[in-house]
Amino acid sequence: MTHDNLTHRPAVSVLGLGLMGAALAKALLDAGHPTTVWNRSTSKADPLVAAGATRAETVAEAVAASPLTIACVLDHAALHDMLDPVAGDLSGRALVNLTSSTPEEARATAAWAAENHVEYLDGKILALPSTVGSPDAFLLFSGPPDVFTTHEPTLAVLGDTDHLGPDPGLASLYDLGLVGVMFGTITGFLHSLAVLRAEAVDAGDFLPYATQLIGALPAMVADIADQVQTGEYGGRDAQLNMQAVFVGHMVEVSEARGVDPAFPAYVKGLMDRAIARDHGRDDVGRLLEGLTVPARAA
């Protein structure tokens, strides 16, 4: 990277150099941004310093080095332990928080930022560290649109970006929703592998069929989203009466093979409660109503 290229890119400071934070800093360096880094354990900065980053000895020094600071630490408490003492140094600068949080925590941090005259964006990374800086990574942001617009060219070097709106809690809300989709799918897959392994079926033999089904999921979830959006749950392709029988078989097969049946049993419970409310001819989108606490208690 030539010095000329570096002068045309705004400086950025990165706080927190775990696997993800280090990947963020490396992507910024690779894109030509003068990058200042800080981590509580200073040795984690060594590879980045060798690659051209500037090591800050303190958080205050890191914040002062750049108009934009990106924070990526363990949690909300760690974020404020780090930033509360330097709130004055952040005044008039921009902070992009990529720390995992709840929507309530993101909104609380946004309020803290406003009180301290800090331009604030909350963001979430939907990527593995190894994909940061490539089109395979995407990041969601929420908060003031003008702050996003100002810093989008810098943030775009980290991956594909999208701004969800001015509510700073939206990025966290979407992130947690996507975590639910991911781990629901992964847990279902692992449960199936456990049942198959009980009969000595190799995971590799089952994989092509699982991936074929997963390939059909975009159309399935689009249909479910339409059901929820319109409130029209009439059984178009699959009725709960029949689906409950299939899932019930999965509960029985799991129990017979010493596999924890809790995952399919939970789904079966949702179906049974919907059927008891006279929705047996409806499609699976109807299960949404059973996910609220009052509905489950009914």
C-alpha positions as CSV (number, residue, x, y, z in Angstrom):
1,M,0.0,0.0,0.0
2,T,1.5,3.3,-1.0
3,H,1.6,6.4,1.2
4,D,-0.5,8.2,-1.5
5,N,-3.3,5.7,-1.1
6,L,-3.2,6.0,2.6
7,T,-3.7,9.8,2.5
8,H,-6.9,9.5,0.6
9,R,-8.6,7.3,3.2
10,P,-10.0,8.6,6.5
11,A,-8.3,7.4,9.6
12,V,-10.1,4.8,11.8
13,S,-9.5,3.6,15.3
14,V,-10.5,0.0,16.3
15,L,-11.1,-0.9,19.9
16,G,-11.1,-4.6,20.8
17,L,-8.9,-7.0,18.9
18,G,-10.5,-10.4,19.4
19,L,-10.9,-12.5,16.3
20,M,-13.6,-10.2,14.9
21,G,-12.0,-6.9,15.9
22,A,-8.6,-8.0,14.5
23,A,-10.4,-8.9,11.2
24,L,-12.0,-5.5,11.1
25,A,-8.7,-3.7,11.6
26,K,-7.0,-5.9,9.0
27,A,-9.7,-5.2,6.4
28,L,-9.4,-1.4,7.0
29,L,-5.6,-1.6,6.7
30,D,-5.9,-3.6,3.5
31,A,-8.3,-1.0,2.1
32,G,-5.7,1.8,2.8
33,H,-7.2,3.4,5.9
34,P,-4.7,4.6,8.5
35,T,-5.7,2.4,11.4
36,T,-5.1,2.9,15.1
37,V,-5.7,-0.2,17.3
38,W,-6.2,-0.7,21.0
39,N,-6.7,-3.8,23.0
40,R,-6.5,-4.5,26.8
41,S,-4.0,-7.3,26.1
42,T,-1.5,-5.3,24.1
43,S,0.2,-8.3,22.4
44,K,-3.0,-8.9,20.3
45,A,-2.0,-5.7,18.4
46,D,1.4,-7.0,17.4
47,P,0.4,-8.6,14.0
48,L,-1.6,-5.6,13.1
49,V,1.2,-3.2,14.0
50,A,3.5,-5.3,11.9
51,A,1.0,-4.9,9.0
52,G,1.1,-1.1,9.3
53,A,-1.4,-0.2,12.1
54,T,-0.5,2.3,14.9
55,R,-0.7,0.9,18.4
56,A,-2.5,3.1,21.0
57,E,-1.4,2.7,24.5
58,T,-4.7,4.0,25.9
59,V,-8.3,4.1,24.8
60,A,-8.1,7.9,24.9
61,E,-5.1,7.9,22.6
62,A,-7.0,5.6,20.2
63,V,-10.1,7.8,20.1
64,A,-8.1,11.0,19.6
65,A,-6.3,9.5,16.6
66,S,-9.4,9.3,14.3
67,P,-12.7,10.9,13.5
68,L,-14.3,7.5,13.5
69,T,-13.9,4.8,16.2
70,I,-15.2,1.2,15.8
71,A,-15.7,-0.7,19.0
72,C,-16.0,-4.5,19.0
73,V,-15.7,-6.0,22.5
74,L,-17.3,-8.8,24.5
75,D,-20.6,-7.2,25.6
76,H,-22.4,-4.0,26.7
77,A,-20.7,-3.9,30.1
78,A,-17.3,-4.2,28.6
79,L,-18.1,-1.4,26.1
80,H,-19.0,1.0,28.8
81,D,-16.2,0.1,31.1
82,M,-13.9,1.1,28.2
83,L,-15.8,4.1,26.9
84,D,-17.3,5.9,29.9
85,P,-14.0,7.3,31.0
86,V,-13.3,8.8,27.6
87,A,-16.7,10.2,26.8
88,G,-15.3,13.7,26.6
89,D,-12.6,12.6,24.1
90,L,-15.3,11.1,21.9
91,S,-17.3,14.4,21.8
92,G,-17.7,15.6,18.3
93,R,-16.5,12.3,16.8
94,A,-18.3,9.2,15.5
95,L,-18.6,5.9,17.2
96,V,-19.7,2.7,15.4
97,N,-20.5,0.0,18.0
98,L,-20.3,-3.6,16.6
99,T,-20.5,-5.2,20.0
100,S,-23.2,-7.8,20.5
101,S,-26.1,-6.4,22.4
102,T,-29.8,-6.4,23.0
103,P,-32.0,-3.7,21.3
104,E,-32.5,-2.1,24.8
105,E,-28.7,-1.9,25.3
106,A,-28.2,-0.4,21.9
107,R,-30.7,2.3,22.6
108,A,-29.2,3.0,26.0
109,T,-25.8,3.4,24.4
110,A,-27.3,5.7,21.8
111,A,-28.8,7.8,24.6
112,W,-25.4,7.9,26.3
113,A,-23.8,9.0,23.0
114,A,-26.3,11.8,22.5
115,E,-25.7,13.1,26.1
116,N,-22.0,13.2,25.3
117,H,-22.3,14.7,21.8
118,V,-21.1,11.6,20.1
119,E,-22.3,10.6,16.6
120,Y,-23.5,7.1,17.1
121,L,-24.3,4.1,14.9
122,D,-25.1,0.6,16.2
123,G,-24.1,-2.2,13.9
124,K,-24.0,-6.0,13.8
125,I,-21.7,-8.2,11.8
126,L,-23.3,-11.2,10.1
127,A,-20.1,-12.9,9.0
128,L,-17.2,-15.1,10.2
129,P,-14.0,-13.2,10.9
130,S,-12.4,-14.9,7.9
131,T,-14.9,-13.3,5.5
132,V,-14.7,-9.7,6.8
133,G,-13.6,-7.5,4.0
134,S,-15.2,-9.6,1.3
135,P,-18.7,-9.7,-0.3
136,D,-19.5,-12.7,1.8
137,A,-19.7,-10.5,4.9
138,F,-22.6,-8.2,5.5
139,L,-23.3,-5.7,8.2
140,L,-26.5,-4.1,9.5
141,F,-26.5,-0.6,10.9
142,S,-29.1,1.5,12.6
143,G,-29.1,5.0,14.0
144,P,-29.0,8.5,12.4
145,P,-29.1,8.2,8.6
146,D,-26.7,11.1,8.1
147,V,-24.0,9.4,10.3
148,F,-24.4,6.3,8.2
149,T,-24.1,8.2,4.9
150,T,-21.0,10.0,6.1
151,H,-19.2,6.9,7.0
152,E,-20.6,4.4,4.6
153,P,-17.6,4.4,2.3
154,T,-15.4,3.4,5.2
155,L,-17.8,0.8,6.5
156,A,-18.3,-0.7,3.1
157,V,-14.8,-2.0,3.0
158,L,-15.8,-4.4,5.8
159,G,-18.5,-6.1,3.7
160,D,-21.9,-5.4,2.2
161,T,-23.8,-2.9,4.3
162,D,-27.4,-2.0,4.9
163,H,-29.0,0.8,7.0
164,L,-32.3,-0.3,8.7
165,G,-33.5,3.1,10.0
166,P,-33.0,5.7,12.7
167,D,-34.0,3.5,15.6
168,P,-30.6,2.4,17.0
169,G,-32.1,-0.8,18.4
170,L,-33.0,-2.2,14.9
171,A,-29.6,-3.7,14.0
172,S,-29.6,-5.7,17.3
173,L,-33.2,-6.8,16.8
174,Y,-32.6,-8.0,13.2
175,D,-29.3,-9.6,14.3
176,L,-31.0,-11.6,17.1
177,G,-33.8,-12.6,14.7
178,L,-31.2,-14.0,12.3
179,V,-29.4,-15.8,15.1
180,G,-32.7,-17.5,15.8
181,V,-33.1,-18.6,12.2
182,M,-29.5,-19.8,12.1
183,F,-29.5,-21.8,15.4
184,G,-33.0,-23.1,14.8
185,T,-31.8,-24.6,11.5
186,I,-28.5,-25.9,12.9
187,T,-30.2,-27.4,16.0
188,G,-32.7,-29.2,13.8
189,F,-29.9,-30.5,11.6
190,L,-27.9,-31.7,14.6
191,H,-31.0,-33.4,16.1
192,S,-31.5,-35.2,12.8
193,L,-27.9,-36.3,12.7
194,A,-28.2,-37.7,16.2
195,V,-31.2,-39.8,15.2
196,L,-29.5,-41.1,12.1
197,R,-26.2,-41.8,13.9
198,A,-28.2,-44.1,16.3
199,E,-28.7,-46.3,13.2
200,A,-25.1,-45.9,12.0
201,V,-26.0,-43.6,9.1
202,D,-23.0,-41.5,8.1
203,A,-23.5,-37.7,8.2
204,G,-21.9,-37.4,4.8
205,D,-24.5,-39.7,3.3
206,F,-27.4,-37.6,4.7
207,L,-25.8,-34.3,3.8
208,P,-26.9,-34.1,0.1
209,Y,-30.5,-34.5,1.0
210,A,-30.3,-32.0,3.8
211,T,-28.7,-29.4,1.5
212,Q,-31.4,-30.1,-1.1
213,L,-34.1,-29.3,1.5
214,I,-32.2,-26.2,2.7
215,G,-32.2,-25.0,-0.9
216,A,-36.0,-25.0,-0.9
217,L,-36.1,-22.9,2.3
218,P,-36.1,-19.4,0.7
219,A,-39.4,-20.2,-1.0
220,M,-40.8,-21.7,2.2
221,V,-39.9,-18.8,4.5
222,A,-41.2,-16.3,1.9
223,D,-44.5,-18.0,2.0
224,I,-44.6,-18.0,5.8
225,A,-43.7,-14.4,5.9
226,D,-46.6,-13.7,3.5
227,Q,-48.9,-15.6,5.8
228,V,-47.8,-13.6,8.8
229,Q,-48.0,-10.3,7.0
230,T,-51.5,-10.9,5.6
231,G,-52.9,-12.9,8.5
232,E,-54.1,-15.5,6.0
233,Y,-53.0,-18.9,7.3
234,G,-55.3,-21.2,5.3
235,G,-53.4,-24.4,4.5
236,R,-52.0,-23.8,1.1
237,D,-49.4,-26.6,1.0
238,A,-49.3,-28.2,4.4
239,Q,-52.0,-28.3,7.1
240,L,-51.0,-28.5,10.8
241,N,-53.2,-31.7,11.3
242,M,-50.9,-33.6,9.0
243,Q,-47.6,-31.8,10.0
244,A,-48.3,-32.7,13.7
245,V,-48.3,-36.4,12.8
246,F,-44.9,-36.1,11.1
247,V,-43.4,-34.2,14.0
248,G,-44.9,-36.6,16.4
249,H,-43.1,-39.5,14.7
250,M,-39.9,-37.6,15.1
251,V,-40.5,-37.4,18.9
252,E,-41.2,-41.1,19.1
253,V,-38.1,-42.0,16.9
254,S,-35.9,-39.8,19.1
255,E,-37.1,-41.3,22.3
256,A,-36.7,-44.9,21.0
257,R,-33.0,-44.1,20.1
258,G,-32.0,-42.3,23.2
259,V,-31.9,-38.9,21.6
260,D,-33.3,-35.9,23.5
261,P,-36.8,-35.3,22.0
262,A,-37.0,-31.8,23.5
263,F,-36.5,-30.0,20.1
264,P,-39.3,-31.8,18.1
265,A,-41.5,-32.0,21.2
266,Y,-41.4,-28.3,21.5
267,V,-42.6,-27.9,17.9
268,K,-45.2,-30.6,18.4
269,G,-46.5,-28.7,21.4
270,L,-46.9,-25.6,19.3
271,M,-48.8,-27.6,16.7
272,D,-51.0,-29.3,19.3
273,R,-52.0,-26.0,20.9
274,A,-52.8,-24.5,17.5
275,I,-55.0,-27.5,16.6
276,A,-56.7,-27.3,20.0
277,R,-57.6,-23.7,19.0
278,D,-59.3,-25.1,15.9
279,H,-56.5,-24.2,13.5
280,G,-55.7,-27.7,12.3
281,R,-56.4,-26.9,8.7
282,D,-54.0,-23.9,8.7
283,D,-50.5,-23.7,7.5
284,V,-47.4,-23.5,9.8
285,G,-47.4,-19.7,9.9
286,R,-50.3,-20.0,12.4
287,L,-47.7,-21.2,15.0
288,L,-46.6,-17.7,15.4
289,E,-49.6,-17.0,17.6
290,G,-48.5,-19.8,20.0
291,L,-45.1,-18.2,20.6
292,T,-46.4,-15.4,22.9
293,V,-46.6,-16.2,26.6
294,P,-50.3,-15.5,27.0
295,A,-51.1,-17.8,24.1
296,R,-48.9,-20.6,25.5
297,A,-50.6,-20.3,28.9
298,A,-54.1,-20.5,27.4
